[in-house]
Protein backbone atom coordinates (compact mmCIF):
# COMPACT_ATOMS: atom_id res chain seq x y z
CA UNK A 1 0.00 0.00 0.00
CA UNK A 2 2.89 2.35 0.78
CA UNK A 3 4.36 1.71 -2.65
CA UNK A 4 1.08 2.69 -4.27
CA UNK A 5 1.10 5.91 -2.27
CA UNK A 6 4.62 6.76 -3.47
CA UNK A 7 3.67 5.99 -7.07
CA UNK A 8 0.67 8.28 -6.83
CA UNK A 9 2.52 11.00 -4.90
CA UNK A 10 5.50 11.03 -7.29
CA UNK A 11 4.11 9.64 -10.54
CA UNK A 12 0.97 11.72 -10.86
CA UNK A 13 2.66 15.13 -10.51
CA UNK A 14 5.47 13.94 -12.77
CA UNK A 15 2.96 12.83 -15.41
CA UNK A 16 1.21 16.20 -15.19
CA UNK A 17 4.53 18.04 -15.52
CA UNK A 18 5.54 16.01 -18.56
CA UNK A 19 2.13 16.57 -20.12
CA UNK A 20 2.30 20.32 -19.60
CA UNK A 21 5.81 20.60 -20.99
CA UNK A 22 5.32 18.36 -24.00
CA UNK A 23 1.72 19.15 -24.97
CA UNK A 24 1.71 21.34 -28.10
CA UNK A 25 0.20 24.78 -27.71
CA UNK A 26 -2.44 25.77 -30.23
CA UNK A 27 -1.38 28.53 -32.60
CA UNK A 28 -3.91 31.38 -32.69
CA UNK A 29 -5.55 31.74 -36.14
CA UNK A 30 -4.05 35.19 -36.70
CA UNK A 31 -0.51 33.83 -36.08
CA UNK A 32 -0.48 31.15 -38.77
CA UNK A 33 1.68 31.41 -41.87
CA UNK A 34 -1.37 31.89 -44.09
CA UNK A 35 -2.78 34.69 -41.94
CA UNK A 36 0.54 36.52 -41.82
CA UNK A 37 0.94 36.14 -45.58
CA UNK A 38 -2.55 37.58 -46.16
CA UNK A 39 -1.74 40.58 -43.94
CA UNK A 40 1.55 41.21 -45.72
CA UNK A 41 -0.10 41.01 -49.15
CA UNK A 42 -2.91 43.32 -48.05
CA UNK A 43 -0.42 45.82 -46.68
CA UNK A 44 1.61 45.66 -49.90
CA UNK A 45 -1.52 46.34 -51.95
CA UNK A 46 -2.42 49.32 -49.74
CA UNK A 47 1.08 50.73 -50.12
CA UNK A 48 0.96 50.30 -53.91
CA UNK A 49 -2.38 52.11 -54.06
CA UNK A 50 -0.99 55.00 -52.03
CA UNK A 51 2.18 55.34 -54.09
CA UNK A 52 0.43 55.51 -57.48
CA UNK A 53 0.27 58.96 -59.02
CA UNK A 54 -3.23 60.41 -59.33
CA UNK A 55 -5.06 59.80 -62.59
CA UNK A 56 -5.55 62.67 -64.96
N, C-alpha and C positions, 0 to 999 in steps of 0.2 A: 504493500500500500504506500509505503514511503517513497518507493521508486516512482510510482505513478504520480505522486505529488511533485517530485523533482522534475519529471518529464513535463508536466503541465506548467509548473512554475518557470521553467527555463525554456522549454520548447515552444510554448504558445507565444510568449513575447518575441522570441527569436523568429518564429514564422511570420509574425506580424511585421517585424522590422524588415525582413527580407522581402516580403510582399510590397511594402511601402517603397523600398529602395528600387526594386526591379520592375514594378508595375509601370507601364508606359503612360505618360501623361497625354491627355487628348490635346491636339493642337486646335486652337480656336479657328473658326472658319475664316476670319479675316487675316490670319497669319499663314495660310497655306501658300504654296508657290503660285497656284493659279490666281488667287486673290491679289497677291502682290503684283503679279504680272499685269492683271487687269488695271490696277491702280496706276502702275507706271505707264501703261499705254494710254490711259485716259489723260494723265497729266501731260504726256508728250503731245497728244492731240490738242489739248487746251493751249499749250505753249506755241504750237504751230499756228493755231488760229489767231493768237495775239500778235505774233510776229509778222503776219502777212500784211503787206501794204493795203491801204483802203482801195476799194474799187472805184473806178472813175466812170 
